[in-house]
Amino acid sequence: MKRIWALFCAGMLVLGMAGCGGKDDGKQEGGQTQGSAGAGQETAGTPDSGQQEDPSESHNYEEGWTEEMEKIKQAVVDNLGEDYWPNTAMTPDMMESLLGITPDMYEDYFAEMPAINVNVDMLVVVKAAADKADAVEEALLAYYDRNVSDTMQYPQNVGKIQAARVERIGSYVIFAQLGADTTAVSEEGDNEVIIAHCQEVNDLVIEIISNLIEH
């Protein structure tokens, strides 16, 4: 009888240990499953965090400007041909450091400048944000004034700098400082002749842009 009872107790003990082992295995597997789900959630969350787009990245400068701004540029290039000299896109950082125009001041823009300092041809078209057109215009006028006051840096471009124009059309503000090869206009460097030529080019460009904006 005692032997039977001892065997019975031993059997119950083995069953109990097996049961405990099964529960531990289940917890471990459950932990692994939860860990996998957690990793999946973390991975899924990564793109969400990356979807917060920096305003300065809304312009794909390497790929081109927005459709509206590319249309404006193409219209100007079609009219000026080889006399359109700006060839370097201005990034938001350059807009801020050079012109004093910060990303919160515009909805969209197009701006190109020369790659080398001896050339000063530049075209800037800013579609100002709500209530920011005045600030954009003031920044561009201030930039113009600085250039005129500091023409000693660009003695060969004095006439072109003086002939630059800032024009506001609704919420758009334009800075045109164009003229290409002014030596072809006046070999003697007659400043009045150069200014008149550059003003004519700037007026034409602003008229082209105005027609696109207003239609």
NORWO-V47210 format. One record per run of one state. SS is the DSSP state (H for helix, E for strand, L for the rest). FROM is the first residue (numbers start at 0). LEN is the number of residues. If there is no record, write none. Layout:
BEGIN
SS_FROM_LEN + SS_FROM_LEN
END
This chain:
BEGIN
L_0_1 + H_1_49 + L_50_4 + H_54_3 + L_57_9 + H_66_17 + L_83_4 + E_87_2 + L_89_2 + H_91_8 + L_99_3 + H_102_3 + E_105_8 + L_113_8 + E_121_7 + L_128_4 + H_132_17 + L_149_1 + H_150_12 + L_162_2 + E_164_5 + L_169_2 + E_171_6 + L_177_4 + H_181_3 + L_184_6 + H_190_24 + L_214_1
END
